[in-house]
Amino acid sequence: MRLPRALPMFAVVLSLAACSPAPEKEPQRGQVAATRPAEPTKKPKPEKKPFTIAFGGDVHFEGMLRGRLNDPSTALGPIANVLRKADLSMINLETAITTGGTPAPGKQFTFRAPASALTALKASGVDVASMANNHGMDYMETGLADSLAAAKRAKFPVVGIGADAAQAYRPWRRTVNGNRVAIIGATQVMDAEFIQAWTATSEKGGLASAKNEPALLKAVRQARKNSDTVIVHLHWGTELQKCPNAAQLSLAPKLVEAGADVVVGGHAHILLGGGYLDDAYVNYGMGNFIFYNSNPATTGKTGVLTLTIKGRKILKDAWTPATIQGGIPVPMTGPARTQAVADWKSLRSCTGLAARP
């Protein structure tokens, strides 16, 4: 900088000092230099968009179906295309996953399948299965341990069954299109002589029992606290009875009041009606799905229920009718499909459920 001649030297020093930035004061020993705190970054919540979930009914791989596991990728047949289209898919796995164990004493029908059954479900687009049903422990404690170990090895989620009650009632969780989804499994159906032996407690493994209503309702209320969509999958109903029984009609509103948005399940081997209970959606019977024994007029009628959901709002229900042929569901087409959808809707008449929320 060029200075005027008239300025004395001390003025020059002052002028230079004024032009220079003040040096930062170093912290004394024991002091920490003050820094401006960083602005907290708020993570934006993901925007919720509608998602779809597809439900199929009861599945086992007994009899004629066992051979289908030789090629797990095609084990479920053409219905797999319907399951894969949904964001989530779920079935009721009505069998123990074991090649060992001892059949439940005195039980007329006992089902078991090798671990390749889980591979087949995954390959067909099934994301989660409930094992809370009257066949989930057909091979008793050894079968239970084998089932849990197989599910863990396959990394295939199962609900409604566990090494203790906490695990059995614990929901499976996944975030789909910004929606935090929680799915709980439980059974209202167990043979009387096995209720105590098969029910999970704090001290032993078993199934999540819907007969213990306080425990199930507590699990639903807890899931409600940190979920956008709460789904309860139940094994319930009376075999071959086309309308919901008293136990179903009693439990459904309690689950909805506790916070369930969807209640769906089966056991009756035939289709029952579905619809809205206030703003929640309830289906009382999904019937057989992958099943060795079927009558075209009754137990062979099946299909996939697909719900479109956003948060707690059920936007749409859709029914893809099928018939069980050779143990697997084959989707219907043409006029037969149209009639089957109308027949399915008519099942609602004895449920007390509504066609709309």
HELIX and SHEET records of a PDB file:
HELIX    1   1 MET A    9  CYS A   19  1                                  11    
HELIX    2   2 GLY A   63  ASN A   70  5                                   8    
HELIX    3   3 PRO A   72  THR A   74  5                                   3    
HELIX    4   4 GLY A   77  ILE A   79  5                                   3    
HELIX    5   5 ALA A   80  LYS A   85  1                                   6    
HELIX    6   6 SER A  116  ALA A  123  1                                   8    
HELIX    7   7 MET A  140  ALA A  154  1                                  15    
HELIX    8   8 ALA A  165  TYR A  169  1                                   5    
HELIX    9   9 ALA A  192  PHE A  194  5                                   3    
HELIX   10  10 ILE A  195  TRP A  198  1                                   4    
HELIX   11  11 GLU A  213  LYS A  225  1                                  13    
HELIX   12  12 ALA A  246  ALA A  258  1                                  13    
HELIX   13  13 GLY A  334  SER A  346  1                                  13    
HELIX   14  14 LEU A  347  CYS A  350  5                                   4    
SHEET    1   A 5 VAL A 158  VAL A 159  0                                        
SHEET    2   A 5 VAL A 128  SER A 130  1                                        
SHEET    3   A 5 LEU A  88  LEU A  93  1                                        
SHEET    4   A 5 PHE A  51  VAL A  59  1                                        
SHEET    5   A 5 ASN A 288  ILE A 290  1                                        
SHEET    1   B 7 VAL A 158  VAL A 159  0                                        
SHEET    2   B 7 VAL A 128  SER A 130  1                                        
SHEET    3   B 7 LEU A  88  LEU A  93  1                                        
SHEET    4   B 7 PHE A  51  VAL A  59  1                                        
SHEET    5   B 7 LYS A 301  LYS A 310 -1                                        
SHEET    6   B 7 LYS A 313  GLN A 325 -1                                        
SHEET    7   B 7 ILE A 328  PRO A 331 -1                                        
SHEET    1   C 2 ALA A  96  ILE A  97  0                                        
SHEET    2   C 2 ARG A 112  ALA A 113  1                                        
SHEET    1   D 2 ILE A 161  GLY A 162  0                                        
SHEET    2   D 2 GLY A 206  LEU A 207 -1                                        
SHEET    1   E 6 TRP A 172  VAL A 176  0                                        
SHEET    2   E 6 ASN A 179  THR A 187 -1                                        
SHEET    3   E 6 THR A 229  HIS A 235  1                                        
SHEET    4   E 6 VAL A 262  GLY A 266  1                                        
SHEET    5   E 6 ALA A 280  ASN A 283  1                                        
SHEET    6   E 6 GLY A 274  LEU A 277 -1                                        
END                                                                             
